Amino acid sequence: MRKTSRYIKDNFGLKAQTKFLNEISHADSLLQTNPQIGKIEPLLDDLPEMYRSLLITHLNKVVYRMDGDNIYIVTIWDARRDPITLAEQLN
């Protein structure tokens, strides 16, 4: 996430970076209180673990999986990218 944050700051400014980090923080809070809030990712349903995603902006979503009480954020996905690339990235 540091690389993404730095990229946003370098290319779009401090205000955009702050907004992005606030949205990530908000998503983190939502996941802590309701971990099943995200929808199941259909492109990843053939993998052994169940992956869910939560849209955090109109351009980004958090892809995560759960293991008991633990939530693992796997990636922050740019929604403009080809979704098949997401499945290939996690295989």
PDB file of N, CA, C and O in Angstrom:
ATOM      1  N   MET A   1       0.817  -1.183   0.000  1.00  0.00           N
ATOM      2  CA  MET A   1       0.000   0.000   0.000  1.00  0.00           C
ATOM      3  C   MET A   1       0.871   1.261   0.000  1.00  0.00           C
ATOM      4  O   MET A   1       0.445   2.307  -0.491  1.00  0.00           O
ATOM      5  N   ARG A   2       2.059   1.168   0.535  1.00  0.00           N
ATOM      6  CA  ARG A   2       2.943   2.344   0.546  1.00  0.00           C
ATOM      7  C   ARG A   2       3.258   2.817  -0.864  1.00  0.00           C
ATOM      8  O   ARG A   2       3.286   4.016  -1.140  1.00  0.00           O
ATOM      9  N   LYS A   3       3.496   1.850  -1.756  1.00  0.00           N
ATOM     10  CA  LYS A   3       3.817   2.213  -3.136  1.00  0.00           C
ATOM     11  C   LYS A   3       2.635   2.914  -3.794  1.00  0.00           C
ATOM     12  O   LYS A   3       2.810   3.898  -4.513  1.00  0.00           O
ATOM     13  N   THR A   4       1.442   2.407  -3.547  1.00  0.00           N
ATOM     14  CA  THR A   4       0.241   3.021  -4.114  1.00  0.00           C
ATOM     15  C   THR A   4       0.056   4.426  -3.564  1.00  0.00           C
ATOM     16  O   THR A   4      -0.227   5.362  -4.312  1.00  0.00           O
ATOM     17  N   SER A   5       0.215   4.566  -2.269  1.00  0.00           N
ATOM     18  CA  SER A   5       0.072   5.874  -1.630  1.00  0.00           C
ATOM     19  C   SER A   5       1.095   6.858  -2.180  1.00  0.00           C
ATOM     20  O   SER A   5       0.758   8.003  -2.479  1.00  0.00           O
ATOM     21  N   ARG A   6       2.323   6.426  -2.311  1.00  0.00           N
ATOM     22  CA  ARG A   6       3.379   7.297  -2.842  1.00  0.00           C
ATOM     23  C   ARG A   6       3.084   7.671  -4.296  1.00  0.00           C
ATOM     24  O   ARG A   6       3.274   8.818  -4.699  1.00  0.00           O
ATOM     25  N   TYR A   7       2.621   6.699  -5.074  1.00  0.00           N
ATOM     26  CA  TYR A   7       2.281   6.965  -6.470  1.00  0.00           C
ATOM     27  C   TYR A   7       1.186   8.034  -6.564  1.00  0.00           C
ATOM     28  O   TYR A   7       1.279   8.961  -7.369  1.00  0.00           O
ATOM     29  N   ILE A   8       0.160   7.893  -5.742  1.00  0.00           N
ATOM     30  CA  ILE A   8      -0.936   8.866  -5.754  1.00  0.00           C
ATOM     31  C   ILE A   8      -0.423  10.256  -5.393  1.00  0.00           C
ATOM     32  O   ILE A   8      -0.783  11.242  -6.036  1.00  0.00           O
ATOM     33  N   LYS A   9       0.412  10.331  -4.373  1.00  0.00           N
ATOM     34  CA  LYS A   9       0.952  11.630  -3.973  1.00  0.00           C
ATOM     35  C   LYS A   9       1.804  12.239  -5.081  1.00  0.00           C
ATOM     36  O   LYS A   9       1.664  13.420  -5.401  1.00  0.00           O
ATOM     37  N   ASP A  10       2.680  11.436  -5.663  1.00  0.00           N
ATOM     38  CA  ASP A  10       3.586  11.937  -6.696  1.00  0.00           C
ATOM     39  C   ASP A  10       2.846  12.387  -7.959  1.00  0.00           C
ATOM     40  O   ASP A  10       3.265  13.335  -8.623  1.00  0.00           O
ATOM     41  N   ASN A  11       1.749  11.703  -8.286  1.00  0.00           N
ATOM     42  CA  ASN A  11       1.065  11.984  -9.539  1.00  0.00           C
ATOM     43  C   ASN A  11      -0.193  12.833  -9.408  1.00  0.00           C
ATOM     44  O   ASN A  11      -0.616  13.476 -10.368  1.00  0.00           O
ATOM     45  N   PHE A  12      -0.792  12.835  -8.214  1.00  0.00           N
ATOM     46  CA  PHE A  12      -2.066  13.536  -8.053  1.00  0.00           C
ATOM     47  C   PHE A  12      -2.087  14.506  -6.874  1.00  0.00           C
ATOM     48  O   PHE A  12      -3.048  15.256  -6.707  1.00  0.00           O
ATOM     49  N   GLY A  13      -1.040  14.496  -6.063  1.00  0.00           N
ATOM     50  CA  GLY A  13      -0.934  15.462  -4.985  1.00  0.00           C
ATOM     51  C   GLY A  13      -1.294  14.922  -3.607  1.00  0.00           C
ATOM     52  O   GLY A  13      -1.838  13.828  -3.456  1.00  0.00           O
ATOM     53  N   LEU A  14      -0.970  15.727  -2.625  1.00  0.00           N
ATOM     54  CA  LEU A  14      -1.175  15.355  -1.227  1.00  0.00           C
ATOM     55  C   LEU A  14      -2.652  15.187  -0.881  1.00  0.00           C
ATOM     56  O   LEU A  14      -3.010  14.290  -0.118  1.00  0.00           O
ATOM     57  N   LYS A  15      -3.503  16.033  -1.432  1.00  0.00           N
ATOM     58  CA  LYS A  15      -4.934  15.951  -1.147  1.00  0.00           C
ATOM     59  C   LYS A  15      -5.510  14.613  -1.618  1.00  0.00           C
ATOM     60  O   LYS A  15      -6.295  13.992  -0.902  1.00  0.00           O
ATOM     61  N   ALA A  16      -5.130  14.172  -2.802  1.00  0.00           N
ATOM     62  CA  ALA A  16      -5.598  12.882  -3.321  1.00  0.00           C
ATOM     63  C   ALA A  16      -5.056  11.730  -2.480  1.00  0.00           C
ATOM     64  O   ALA A  16      -5.765  10.758  -2.221  1.00  0.00           O
ATOM     65  N   GLN A  17      -3.798  11.840  -2.054  1.00  0.00           N
ATOM     66  CA  GLN A  17      -3.216  10.802  -1.211  1.00  0.00           C
ATOM     67  C   GLN A  17      -3.961  10.704   0.121  1.00  0.00           C
ATOM     68  O   GLN A  17      -4.276   9.607   0.584  1.00  0.00           O
ATOM     69  N   THR A  18      -4.240  11.852   0.730  1.00  0.00           N
ATOM     70  CA  THR A  18      -4.958  11.869   2.008  1.00  0.00           C
ATOM     71  C   THR A  18      -6.347  11.256   1.850  1.00  0.00           C
ATOM     72  O   THR A  18      -6.782  10.470   2.691  1.00  0.00           O
ATOM     73  N   LYS A  19      -7.035  11.612   0.782  1.00  0.00           N
ATOM     74  CA  LYS A  19      -8.365  11.052   0.527  1.00  0.00           C
ATOM     75  C   LYS A  19      -8.296   9.535   0.376  1.00  0.00           C
ATOM     76  O   LYS A  19      -9.117   8.814   0.942  1.00  0.00           O
ATOM     77  N   PHE A  20      -7.327   9.057  -0.379  1.00  0.00           N
ATOM     78  CA  PHE A  20      -7.144   7.619  -0.575  1.00  0.00           C
ATOM     79  C   PHE A  20      -6.901   6.912   0.762  1.00  0.00           C
ATOM     80  O   PHE A  20      -7.524   5.890   1.050  1.00  0.00           O
ATOM     81  N   LEU A  21      -6.001   7.454   1.569  1.00  0.00           N
ATOM     82  CA  LEU A  21      -5.692   6.832   2.861  1.00  0.00           C
ATOM     83  C   LEU A  21      -6.903   6.848   3.790  1.00  0.00           C
ATOM     84  O   LEU A  21      -7.117   5.894   4.539  1.00  0.00           O
ATOM     85  N   ASN A  22      -7.697   7.917   3.753  1.00  0.00           N
ATOM     86  CA  ASN A  22      -8.925   7.959   4.553  1.00  0.00           C
ATOM     87  C   ASN A  22      -9.920   6.894   4.092  1.00  0.00           C
ATOM     88  O   ASN A  22     -10.599   6.283   4.917  1.00  0.00           O
ATOM     89  N   GLU A  23     -10.008   6.672   2.792  1.00  0.00           N
ATOM     90  CA  GLU A  23     -10.917   5.651   2.270  1.00  0.00           C
ATOM     91  C   GLU A  23     -10.454   4.253   2.670  1.00  0.00           C
ATOM     92  O   GLU A  23     -11.275   3.387   2.972  1.00  0.00           O
ATOM     93  N   ILE A  24      -9.156   4.034   2.672  1.00  0.00           N
ATOM     94  CA  ILE A  24      -8.618   2.743   3.128  1.00  0.00           C
ATOM     95  C   ILE A  24      -8.928   2.548   4.610  1.00  0.00           C
ATOM     96  O   ILE A  24      -9.322   1.459   5.027  1.00  0.00           O
ATOM     97  N   SER A  25      -8.752   3.590   5.392  1.00  0.00           N
ATOM     98  CA  SER A  25      -9.039   3.519   6.823  1.00  0.00           C
ATOM     99  C   SER A  25     -10.517   3.222   7.070  1.00  0.00           C
ATOM    100  O   SER A  25     -10.861   2.435   7.951  1.00  0.00           O
ATOM    101  N   HIS A  26     -11.384   3.856   6.287  1.00  0.00           N
ATOM    102  CA  HIS A  26     -12.822   3.612   6.417  1.00  0.00           C
ATOM    103  C   HIS A  26     -13.156   2.155   6.056  1.00  0.00           C
ATOM    104  O   HIS A  26     -13.949   1.511   6.745  1.00  0.00           O
ATOM    105  N   ALA A  27     -12.559   1.646   4.991  1.00  0.00           N
ATOM    106  CA  ALA A  27     -12.777   0.251   4.600  1.00  0.00           C
ATOM    107  C   ALA A  27     -12.299  -0.696   5.699  1.00  0.00           C
ATOM    108  O   ALA A  27     -12.949  -1.700   5.990  1.00  0.00           O
ATOM    109  N   ASP A  28     -11.169  -0.370   6.298  1.00  0.00           N
ATOM    110  CA  ASP A  28     -10.642  -1.178   7.399  1.00  0.00           C
ATOM    111  C   ASP A  28     -11.638  -1.227   8.558  1.00  0.00           C
ATOM    112  O   ASP A  28     -11.879  -2.290   9.129  1.00  0.00           O
ATOM    113  N   SER A  29     -12.210  -0.081   8.902  1.00  0.00           N
ATOM    114  CA  SER A  29     -13.211  -0.032   9.977  1.00  0.00           C
ATOM    115  C   SER A  29     -14.437  -0.863   9.639  1.00  0.00           C
ATOM    116  O   SER A  29     -14.957  -1.585  10.490  1.00  0.00           O
ATOM    117  N   LEU A  30     -14.903  -0.763   8.394  1.00  0.00           N
ATOM    118  CA  LEU A  30     -16.060  -1.552   7.971  1.00  0.00           C
ATOM    119  C   LEU A  30     -15.778  -3.051   8.067  1.00  0.00           C
ATOM    120  O   LEU A  30     -16.617  -3.820   8.534  1.00  0.00           O
ATOM    121  N   LEU A  31     -14.605  -3.450   7.628  1.00  0.00           N
ATOM    122  CA  LEU A  31     -14.253  -4.871   7.653  1.00  0.00           C
ATOM    123  C   LEU A  31     -14.107  -5.391   9.080  1.00  0.00           C
ATOM    124  O   LEU A  31     -14.436  -6.544   9.357  1.00  0.00           O
ATOM    125  N   GLN A  32     -13.621  -4.553   9.978  1.00  0.00           N
ATOM    126  CA  GLN A  32     -13.479  -4.985  11.366  1.00  0.00           C
ATOM    127  C   GLN A  32     -14.835  -5.241  12.010  1.00  0.00           C
ATOM    128  O   GLN A  32     -14.972  -6.171  12.805  1.00  0.00           O
ATOM    129  N   THR A  33     -15.830  -4.439  11.683  1.00  0.00           N
ATOM    130  CA  THR A  33     -17.140  -4.599  12.304  1.00  0.00           C
ATOM    131  C   THR A  33     -18.031  -5.581  11.548  1.00  0.00           C
ATOM    132  O   THR A  33     -18.903  -6.209  12.149  1.00  0.00           O
ATOM    133  N   ASN A  34     -17.826  -5.720  10.254  1.00  0.00           N
ATOM    134  CA  ASN A  34     -18.638  -6.627   9.455  1.00  0.00           C
ATOM    135  C   ASN A  34     -17.791  -7.219   8.334  1.00  0.00           C
ATOM    136  O   ASN A  34     -17.853  -6.746   7.199  1.00  0.00           O
ATOM    137  N   PRO A  35     -16.998  -8.252   8.637  1.00  0.00           N
ATOM    138  CA  PRO A  35     -16.050  -8.778   7.653  1.00  0.00           C
ATOM    139  C   PRO A  35     -16.684  -9.373   6.399  1.00  0.00           C
ATOM    140  O   PRO A  35     -16.012  -9.518   5.378  1.00  0.00           O
ATOM    141  N   GLN A  36     -17.952  -9.714   6.462  1.00  0.00           N
ATOM    142  CA  GLN A  36     -18.592 -10.297   5.279  1.00  0.00           C
ATOM    143  C   GLN A  36     -19.323  -9.255   4.442  1.00  0.00           C
ATOM    144  O   GLN A  36     -20.162  -9.599   3.609  1.00  0.00           O
ATOM    145  N   ILE A  37     -19.007  -7.986   4.663  1.00  0.00           N
ATOM    146  CA  ILE A  37     -19.662  -6.904   3.925  1.00  0.00           C
ATOM    147  C   ILE A  37     -19.333  -6.948   2.438  1.00  0.00           C
ATOM    148  O   ILE A  37     -20.157  -6.560   1.609  1.00  0.00           O
ATOM    149  N   GLY A  38     -18.142  -7.416   2.095  1.00  0.00           N
ATOM    150  CA  GLY A  38     -17.733  -7.455   0.693  1.00  0.00           C
ATOM    151  C   GLY A  38     -18.403  -8.586  -0.059  1.00  0.00           C
ATOM    152  O   GLY A  38     -18.774  -9.607   0.520  1.00  0.00           O
ATOM    153  N   LYS A  39     -18.551  -8.385  -1.362  1.00  0.00           N
ATOM    154  CA  LYS A  39     -19.147  -9.439  -2.177  1.00  0.00           C
ATOM    155  C   LYS A  39     -18.086 -10.484  -2.520  1.00  0.00           C
ATOM    156  O   LYS A  39     -16.896 -10.182  -2.608  1.00  0.00           O
ATOM    157  N   ILE A  40     -18.546 -11.709  -2.709  1.00  0.00           N
ATOM    158  CA  ILE A  40     -17.644 -12.782  -3.125  1.00  0.00           C
ATOM    159  C   ILE A  40     -17.196 -12.495  -4.553  1.00  0.00           C
ATOM    160  O   ILE A  40     -18.009 -12.187  -5.424  1.00  0.00           O
ATOM    161  N   GLU A  41     -15.886 -12.603  -4.778  1.00  0.00           N
ATOM    162  CA  GLU A  41     -15.324 -12.340  -6.099  1.00  0.00           C
ATOM    163  C   GLU A  41     -15.553 -13.547  -7.004  1.00  0.00           C
ATOM    164  O   GLU A  41     -14.930 -14.588  -6.798  1.00  0.00           O
ATOM    165  N   PRO A  42     -16.435 -13.436  -8.006  1.00  0.00           N
ATOM    166  CA  PRO A  42     -16.730 -14.584  -8.860  1.00  0.00           C
ATOM    167  C   PRO A  42     -15.541 -15.053  -9.698  1.00  0.00           C
ATOM    168  O   PRO A  42     -15.446 -16.240 -10.011  1.00  0.00           O
ATOM    169  N   LEU A  43     -14.647 -14.160 -10.062  1.00  0.00           N
ATOM    170  CA  LEU A  43     -13.484 -14.565 -10.848  1.00  0.00           C
ATOM    171  C   LEU A  43     -12.492 -15.392 -10.041  1.00  0.00           C
ATOM    172  O   LEU A  43     -11.606 -16.036 -10.603  1.00  0.00           O
ATOM    173  N   LEU A  44     -12.646 -15.371  -8.713  1.00  0.00           N
ATOM    174  CA  LEU A  44     -11.712 -16.086  -7.850  1.00  0.00           C
ATOM    175  C   LEU A  44     -12.360 -17.283  -7.157  1.00  0.00           C
ATOM    176  O   LEU A  44     -11.770 -17.867  -6.248  1.00  0.00           O
ATOM    177  N   ASP A  45     -13.565 -17.648  -7.580  1.00  0.00           N
ATOM    178  CA  ASP A  45     -14.275 -18.706  -6.861  1.00  0.00           C
ATOM    179  C   ASP A  45     -13.707 -20.098  -7.088  1.00  0.00           C
ATOM    180  O   ASP A  45     -14.102 -21.035  -6.394  1.00  0.00           O
ATOM    181  N   ASP A  46     -12.796 -20.264  -8.036  1.00  0.00           N
ATOM    182  CA  ASP A  46     -12.182 -21.573  -8.233  1.00  0.00           C
ATOM    183  C   ASP A  46     -10.920 -21.767  -7.381  1.00  0.00           C
ATOM    184  O   ASP A  46     -10.309 -22.835  -7.414  1.00  0.00           O
ATOM    185  N   LEU A  47     -10.535 -20.750  -6.628  1.00  0.00           N
ATOM    186  CA  LEU A  47      -9.376 -20.856  -5.743  1.00  0.00           C
ATOM    187  C   LEU A  47      -9.788 -21.499  -4.420  1.00  0.00           C
ATOM    188  O   LEU A  47     -10.961 -21.443  -4.052  1.00  0.00           O
ATOM    189  N   PRO A  48      -8.855 -22.102  -3.708  1.00  0.00           N
ATOM    190  CA  PRO A  48      -9.202 -22.794  -2.457  1.00  0.00           C
ATOM    191  C   PRO A  48      -9.801 -21.879  -1.392  1.00  0.00           C
ATOM    192  O   PRO A  48     -10.702 -22.293  -0.662  1.00  0.00           O
ATOM    193  N   GLU A  49      -9.315 -20.645  -1.293  1.00  0.00           N
ATOM    194  CA  GLU A  49      -9.858 -19.704  -0.326  1.00  0.00           C
ATOM    195  C   GLU A  49     -10.967 -18.889  -0.979  1.00  0.00           C
ATOM    196  O   GLU A  49     -10.987 -18.708  -2.197  1.00  0.00           O
ATOM    197  N   MET A  50     -11.889 -18.401  -0.154  1.00  0.00           N
ATOM    198  CA  MET A  50     -12.932 -17.508  -0.664  1.00  0.00           C
ATOM    199  C   MET A  50     -12.422 -16.083  -0.561  1.00  0.00           C
ATOM    200  O   MET A  50     -11.992 -15.634   0.501  1.00  0.00           O
ATOM    201  N   TYR A  51     -12.477 -15.382  -1.682  1.00  0.00           N
ATOM    202  CA  TYR A  51     -12.058 -13.989  -1.722  1.00  0.00           C
ATOM    203  C   TYR A  51     -13.281 -13.103  -1.842  1.00  0.00           C
ATOM    204  O   TYR A  51     -14.233 -13.426  -2.552  1.00  0.00           O
ATOM    205  N   ARG A  52     -13.243 -11.986  -1.143  1.00  0.00           N
ATOM    206  CA  ARG A  52     -14.300 -10.988  -1.185  1.00  0.00           C
ATOM    207  C   ARG A  52     -13.687  -9.656  -1.597  1.00  0.00           C
ATOM    208  O   ARG A  52     -12.475  -9.462  -1.512  1.00  0.00           O
ATOM    209  N   SER A  53     -14.540  -8.745  -2.043  1.00  0.00           N
ATOM    210  CA  SER A  53     -14.042  -7.417  -2.394  1.00  0.00           C
ATOM    211  C   SER A  53     -15.003  -6.357  -1.883  1.00  0.00           C
ATOM    212  O   SER A  53     -16.211  -6.568  -1.775  1.00  0.00           O
ATOM    213  N   LEU A  54     -14.420  -5.223  -1.578  1.00  0.00           N
ATOM    214  CA  LEU A  54     -15.173  -4.076  -1.080  1.00  0.00           C
ATOM    215  C   LEU A  54     -14.728  -2.853  -1.872  1.00  0.00           C
ATOM    216  O   LEU A  54     -13.555  -2.480  -1.846  1.00  0.00           O
ATOM    217  N   LEU A  55     -15.661  -2.239  -2.568  1.00  0.00           N
ATOM    218  CA  LEU A  55     -15.364  -1.044  -3.346  1.00  0.00           C
ATOM    219  C   LEU A  55     -15.088   0.104  -2.384  1.00  0.00           C
ATOM    220  O   LEU A  55     -15.909   0.404  -1.517  1.00  0.00           O
ATOM    221  N   ILE A  56     -13.928   0.748  -2.539  1.00  0.00           N
ATOM    222  CA  ILE A  56     -13.591   1.848  -1.634  1.00  0.00           C
ATOM    223  C   ILE A  56     -13.658   3.200  -2.330  1.00  0.00           C
ATOM    224  O   ILE A  56     -13.852   4.225  -1.677  1.00  0.00           O
ATOM    225  N   THR A  57     -13.502   3.210  -3.622  1.00  0.00           N
ATOM    226  CA  THR A  57     -13.730   4.399  -4.442  1.00  0.00           C
ATOM    227  C   THR A  57     -14.315   3.893  -5.752  1.00  0.00           C
ATOM    228  O   THR A  57     -14.438   2.683  -5.946  1.00  0.00           O
ATOM    229  N   HIS A  58     -14.670   4.785  -6.636  1.00  0.00           N
ATOM    230  CA  HIS A  58     -15.170   4.308  -7.928  1.00  0.00           C
ATOM    231  C   HIS A  58     -14.048   3.707  -8.771  1.00  0.00           C
ATOM    232  O   HIS A  58     -14.312   3.112  -9.816  1.00  0.00           O
ATOM    233  N   LEU A  59     -12.803   3.857  -8.329  1.00  0.00           N
ATOM    234  CA  LEU A  59     -11.666   3.319  -9.078  1.00  0.00           C
ATOM    235  C   LEU A  59     -10.938   2.180  -8.373  1.00  0.00           C
ATOM    236  O   LEU A  59     -10.146   1.483  -9.007  1.00  0.00           O
ATOM    237  N   ASN A  60     -11.180   1.973  -7.093  1.00  0.00           N
ATOM    238  CA  ASN A  60     -10.410   0.995  -6.335  1.00  0.00           C
ATOM    239  C   ASN A  60     -11.298   0.118  -5.468  1.00  0.00           C
ATOM    240  O   ASN A  60     -12.330   0.548  -4.952  1.00  0.00           O
ATOM    241  N   LYS A  61     -10.861  -1.126  -5.326  1.00  0.00           N
ATOM    242  CA  LYS A  61     -11.524  -2.018  -4.393  1.00  0.00           C
ATOM    243  C   LYS A  61     -10.478  -2.808  -3.637  1.00  0.00           C
ATOM    244  O   LYS A  61      -9.387  -3.071  -4.144  1.00  0.00           O
ATOM    245  N   VAL A  62     -10.824  -3.181  -2.419  1.00  0.00           N
ATOM    246  CA  VAL A  62      -9.971  -4.008  -1.583  1.00  0.00           C
ATOM    247  C   VAL A  62     -10.407  -5.449  -1.798  1.00  0.00           C
ATOM    248  O   VAL A  62     -11.585  -5.775  -1.656  1.00  0.00           O
ATOM    249  N   VAL A  63      -9.464  -6.303  -2.137  1.00  0.00           N
ATOM    250  CA  VAL A  63      -9.730  -7.737  -2.260  1.00  0.00           C
ATOM    251  C   VAL A  63      -9.111  -8.389  -1.024  1.00  0.00           C
ATOM    252  O   VAL A  63      -7.941  -8.171  -0.708  1.00  0.00           O
ATOM    253  N   TYR A  64      -9.917  -9.189  -0.335  1.00  0.00           N
ATOM    254  CA  TYR A  64      -9.460  -9.770   0.920  1.00  0.00           C
ATOM    255  C   TYR A  64     -10.006 -11.180   1.093  1.00  0.00           C
ATOM    256  O   TYR A  64     -10.923 -11.610   0.392  1.00  0.00           O
ATOM    257  N   ARG A  65      -9.411 -11.883   2.051  1.00  0.00           N
ATOM    258  CA  ARG A  65      -9.914 -13.198   2.436  1.00  0.00           C
ATOM    259  C   ARG A  65      -9.926 -13.274   3.952  1.00  0.00           C
ATOM    260  O   ARG A  65      -9.230 -12.523   4.636  1.00  0.00           O
ATOM    261  N   MET A  66     -10.721 -14.181   4.456  1.00  0.00           N
ATOM    262  CA  MET A  66     -10.833 -14.336   5.905  1.00  0.00           C
ATOM    263  C   MET A  66     -10.328 -15.724   6.291  1.00  0.00           C
ATOM    264  O   MET A  66     -10.489 -16.699   5.557  1.00  0.00           O
ATOM    265  N   ASP A  67      -9.717 -15.774   7.462  1.00  0.00           N
ATOM    266  CA  ASP A  67      -9.274 -17.032   8.045  1.00  0.00           C
ATOM    267  C   ASP A  67      -9.616 -16.945   9.528  1.00  0.00           C
ATOM    268  O   ASP A  67      -8.863 -16.377  10.318  1.00  0.00           O
ATOM    269  N   GLY A  68     -10.754 -17.512   9.892  1.00  0.00           N
ATOM    270  CA  GLY A  68     -11.225 -17.372  11.263  1.00  0.00           C
ATOM    271  C   GLY A  68     -11.537 -15.920  11.547  1.00  0.00           C
ATOM    272  O   GLY A  68     -12.303 -15.291  10.818  1.00  0.00           O
ATOM    273  N   ASP A  69     -10.951 -15.385  12.602  1.00  0.00           N
ATOM    274  CA  ASP A  69     -11.167 -13.983  12.969  1.00  0.00           C
ATOM    275  C   ASP A  69     -10.223 -13.028  12.257  1.00  0.00           C
ATOM    276  O   ASP A  69     -10.319 -11.814  12.438  1.00  0.00           O
ATOM    277  N   ASN A  70      -9.320 -13.558  11.456  1.00  0.00           N
ATOM    278  CA  ASN A  70      -8.337 -12.727  10.769  1.00  0.00           C
ATOM    279  C   ASN A  70      -8.811 -12.358   9.367  1.00  0.00           C
ATOM    280  O   ASN A  70      -9.409 -13.172   8.663  1.00  0.00           O
ATOM    281  N   ILE A  71      -8.535 -11.130   8.981  1.00  0.00           N
ATOM    282  CA  ILE A  71      -8.837 -10.644   7.640  1.00  0.00           C
ATOM    283  C   ILE A  71      -7.509 -10.280   6.988  1.00  0.00           C
ATOM    284  O   ILE A  71      -6.715  -9.519   7.540  1.00  0.00           O
ATOM    285  N   TYR A  72      -7.287 -10.838   5.803  1.00  0.00           N
ATOM    286  CA  TYR A  72      -6.054 -10.574   5.065  1.00  0.00           C
ATOM    287  C   TYR A  72      -6.391  -9.796   3.801  1.00  0.00           C
ATOM    288  O   TYR A  72      -7.081 -10.302   2.916  1.00  0.00           O
ATOM    289  N   ILE A  73      -5.904  -8.575   3.724  1.00  0.00           N
ATOM    290  CA  ILE A  73      -6.074  -7.800   2.506  1.00  0.00           C
ATOM    291  C   ILE A  73      -5.029  -8.288   1.516  1.00  0.00           C
ATOM    292  O   ILE A  73      -3.825  -8.210   1.759  1.00  0.00           O
ATOM    293  N   VAL A  74      -5.521  -8.790   0.398  1.00  0.00           N
ATOM    294  CA  VAL A  74      -4.656  -9.400  -0.597  1.00  0.00           C
ATOM    295  C   VAL A  74      -4.134  -8.361  -1.580  1.00  0.00           C
ATOM    296  O   VAL A  74      -2.966  -8.387  -1.969  1.00  0.00           O
ATOM    297  N   THR A  75      -5.008  -7.453  -1.972  1.00  0.00           N
ATOM    298  CA  THR A  75      -4.594  -6.421  -2.911  1.00  0.00           C
ATOM    299  C   THR A  75      -5.583  -5.264  -2.888  1.00  0.00           C
ATOM    300  O   THR A  75      -6.738  -5.416  -2.490  1.00  0.00           O
ATOM    301  N   ILE A  76      -5.112  -4.129  -3.315  1.00  0.00           N
ATOM    302  CA  ILE A  76      -5.985  -3.006  -3.605  1.00  0.00           C
ATOM    303  C   ILE A  76      -6.022  -2.952  -5.124  1.00  0.00           C
ATOM    304  O   ILE A  76      -5.011  -2.685  -5.773  1.00  0.00           O
ATOM    305  N   TRP A  77      -7.188  -3.207  -5.675  1.00  0.00           N
ATOM    306  CA  TRP A  77      -7.322  -3.418  -7.111  1.00  0.00           C
ATOM    307  C   TRP A  77      -7.864  -2.169  -7.799  1.00  0.00           C
ATOM    308  O   TRP A  77      -8.877  -1.608  -7.381  1.00  0.00           O
ATOM    309  N   ASP A  78      -7.192  -1.749  -8.841  1.00  0.00           N
ATOM    310  CA  ASP A  78      -7.659  -0.648  -9.679  1.00  0.00           C
ATOM    311  C   ASP A  78      -8.767  -1.204 -10.567  1.00  0.00           C
ATOM    312  O   ASP A  78      -8.509  -2.059 -11.414  1.00  0.00           O
ATOM    313  N   ALA A  79      -9.973  -0.737 -10.388  1.00  0.00           N
ATOM    314  CA  ALA A  79     -11.140  -1.286 -11.088  1.00  0.00           C
ATOM    315  C   ALA A  79     -11.104  -1.033 -12.595  1.00  0.00           C
ATOM    316  O   ALA A  79     -11.916  -1.593 -13.332  1.00  0.00           O
ATOM    317  N   ARG A  80     -10.189  -0.210 -13.054  1.00  0.00           N
ATOM    318  CA  ARG A  80     -10.073   0.025 -14.494  1.00  0.00           C
ATOM    319  C   ARG A  80      -9.273  -1.071 -15.184  1.00  0.00           C
ATOM    320  O   ARG A  80      -9.285  -1.173 -16.411  1.00  0.00           O
ATOM    321  N   ARG A  81      -8.584  -1.883 -14.407  1.00  0.00           N
ATOM    322  CA  ARG A  81      -7.777  -2.962 -14.990  1.00  0.00           C
ATOM    323  C   ARG A  81      -8.655  -4.120 -15.412  1.00  0.00           C
ATOM    324  O   ARG A  81      -9.787  -4.266 -14.951  1.00  0.00           O
ATOM    325  N   ASP A  82      -8.119  -4.933 -16.290  1.00  0.00           N
ATOM    326  CA  ASP A  82      -8.818  -6.124 -16.769  1.00  0.00           C
ATOM    327  C   ASP A  82      -9.042  -7.080 -15.607  1.00  0.00           C
ATOM    328  O   ASP A  82      -8.073  -7.486 -14.966  1.00  0.00           O
ATOM    329  N   PRO A  83     -10.277  -7.453 -15.312  1.00  0.00           N
ATOM    330  CA  PRO A  83     -10.542  -8.313 -14.149  1.00  0.00           C
ATOM    331  C   PRO A  83      -9.894  -9.693 -14.247  1.00  0.00           C
ATOM    332  O   PRO A  83      -9.615 -10.315 -13.223  1.00  0.00           O
ATOM    333  N   ILE A  84      -9.657 -10.165 -15.433  1.00  0.00           N
ATOM    334  CA  ILE A  84      -9.015 -11.478 -15.581  1.00  0.00           C
ATOM    335  C   ILE A  84      -7.582 -11.419 -15.061  1.00  0.00           C
ATOM    336  O   ILE A  84      -7.049 -12.416 -14.574  1.00  0.00           O
ATOM    337  N   THR A  85      -6.962 -10.241 -15.169  1.00  0.00           N
ATOM    338  CA  THR A  85      -5.618 -10.072 -14.629  1.00  0.00           C
ATOM    339  C   THR A  85      -5.613 -10.278 -13.116  1.00  0.00           C
ATOM    340  O   THR A  85      -4.638 -10.788 -12.564  1.00  0.00           O
ATOM    341  N   LEU A  86      -6.689  -9.888 -12.447  1.00  0.00           N
ATOM    342  CA  LEU A  86      -6.796 -10.110 -11.002  1.00  0.00           C
ATOM    343  C   LEU A  86      -6.734 -11.598 -10.701  1.00  0.00           C
ATOM    344  O   LEU A  86      -5.984 -12.019  -9.820  1.00  0.00           O
ATOM    345  N   ALA A  87      -7.503 -12.392 -11.411  1.00  0.00           N
ATOM    346  CA  ALA A  87      -7.507 -13.837 -11.190  1.00  0.00           C
ATOM    347  C   ALA A  87      -6.136 -14.429 -11.472  1.00  0.00           C
ATOM    348  O   ALA A  87      -5.672 -15.293 -10.728  1.00  0.00           O
ATOM    349  N   GLU A  88      -5.494 -13.984 -12.514  1.00  0.00           N
ATOM    350  CA  GLU A  88      -4.151 -14.494 -12.846  1.00  0.00           C
ATOM    351  C   GLU A  88      -3.136 -14.087 -11.792  1.00  0.00           C
ATOM    352  O   GLU A  88      -2.233 -14.859 -11.469  1.00  0.00           O
ATOM    353  N   GLN A  89      -3.273 -12.893 -11.258  1.00  0.00           N
ATOM    354  CA  GLN A  89      -2.345 -12.388 -10.243  1.00  0.00           C
ATOM    355  C   GLN A  89      -2.405 -13.239  -8.979  1.00  0.00           C
ATOM    356  O   GLN A  89      -1.382 -13.433  -8.323  1.00  0.00           O
ATOM    357  N   LEU A  90      -3.574 -13.747  -8.629  1.00  0.00           N
ATOM    358  CA  LEU A  90      -3.741 -14.488  -7.391  1.00  0.00           C
ATOM    359  C   LEU A  90      -3.586 -16.001  -7.564  1.00  0.00           C
ATOM    360  O   LEU A  90      -3.538 -16.732  -6.574  1.00  0.00           O
ATOM    361  N   ASN A  91      -3.509 -16.465  -8.772  1.00  0.00           N
ATOM    362  CA  ASN A  91      -3.294 -17.910  -9.018  1.00  0.00           C
ATOM    363  C   ASN A  91      -1.860 -18.294  -8.840  1.00  0.00           C
ATOM    364  O   ASN A  91      -1.509 -19.462  -9.008  1.00  0.00           O
TER     365      ASN A  91
END
